[in-house]
């Protein structure tokens, strides 16, 4: 890396900085909400609004993933996490959707945190690339989410 590069490089991409700003706003917004029921209802509305803002095909993928997760694991509460739809158990994120467009990736991602009970020996997948949500993919997501919440 040249000295010119090091003078302008701050360690995070513009997309990563935007995601961190989103997360800071999410935390402030959550802190201002009064009751737990208000927080959960508003968080769900926030997730649906964020999904609606997405461009196709991310929006279509996010809508299907949201529907599968909420139907398969009703104990998970939708919330925004770094500006993306996430699903939490007792306030802690278990899984999340990451749009391709936001991070300029060639595919969207369904990811799982370390709280997800997906352990399978000494190594297992914690993230899955999504390019299409077919019936088979919906079944796989449902099975993963059910397993994740144990």
N, C-alpha and C positions, 0 to 999 in steps of 0.2 A: 504494500500500500504506500503510495507516495505521500509526501507531507501535505500536498494539496488535498488528497483524499481524506487524510486524517483530520484536517481542519474542518471539513464539512460533514464528516460522518459522526453521528451521535449515537449509533447503536441500534436504532429502531427505524423501521421503514415508516413512511407516511401512513400506511394502512394500520400498522401496529400502534402508532401514536394516536390515531383516530379511535381505535378500539379501546385504548386506555382512557381517553377522554370520555367515551361512551360509558365505560365502567364507573368512572368517578361520578358522572351525572346519575347513573342508576343508583349508586350508594346514597347520594344526597336525596334523591326522590324517595327512596325507601324509608330513609330516616324521618322524612316529613309526614309520612302516612300515619294515621292514628292507630286503628285497631288491626289485629292480625287478618281479620276477614277483609277489611278495606285493602290491606297490602296485597293479599292474594288476588282479589278481584281486579285491582288496578294492574298488578303484574301480568295477569292473564290478558287484559286489554292491551297492555304495552307490547306483549309478544305478538298478538294478532295484528296490531298496527304495524309492527316492524316487518312482519311477514308480508303484509299487504303492500308495503313500500318497495319490496324487492322486485327486481326485473325478472322476467322469464329467462331461463328455466328455473332459477333459484327459488322464485316464489312458488312455483308448482311443486318442487321438491319439498320445500319447507312446509307447505300446507299438508302434504301427504304424511310427512314425518310427524308433524304435530298431531294429526288425527290418529295415527297409529300409536304414538307414545301415550297420548291422553286416554285412549281406549284400553290399551294393554296394561298400563300402570297408573291407575287413577290416584294412587298415593303420591305420585310425583306432581309437584306444583310448577306450572310454567312461570318463568321469570326471564328477564334479559340478563345476559352475562357477556360483558365486553361488546355490547351492541347486537348480540345474536341470541336467538331463542335457546333457552336452556330449561332443564327440568330438574327440580330439586326435591330432596327428601329432608324434611326438617330444616329447610333453609340452605342446605348444602347441595351444590350441583352434582348430579349423578351423570347426566348426559347432556349433550348440546349439539346444535346444528350450526355449521359454519358455511356461509354462502361462498361460492366460488368467486363471485364478482367482488366482494368486499376485500378479499386478499389477493385478487388477481391470479387465482389458481385455475387450473383446467378442470377441476371438479369440486363439488361441494363435499363436505365432510360431516359424518355423524361420529361424534367422539364421546368417550366415556372417561370420567375422572377416576382417580384411584379409589373412590368410594364404591364404584360399581363392582359387584361380586362376580366378575367374569374370569377369575383366576382359573387357569388350566395348566397345572404343572409349573415349571420354572419360567414359562414365556407364553404370552397371549396377546391378542390384538386389543388395542384400546381406541382405535380409530378406523373408520371405514369410508372409502371414497364412494360418492354417490353421483351417478350420471343420469339415472332414471329410477323411478320407483314403480316397479312392476308388482304384480300380486306376490311373486316369490320373494321379492325384496321386502315387501310389507311383512310377510310371514317371518323373515329373518330378523327384521327390526323388532317385531313384537316379541319374539323369543329372546333376543338379546336384552331387551328392556326388562322383561319379566325376570330374567336371570339376574340382571344387574341389581334389582331391588330385593332379590332373594325372598 
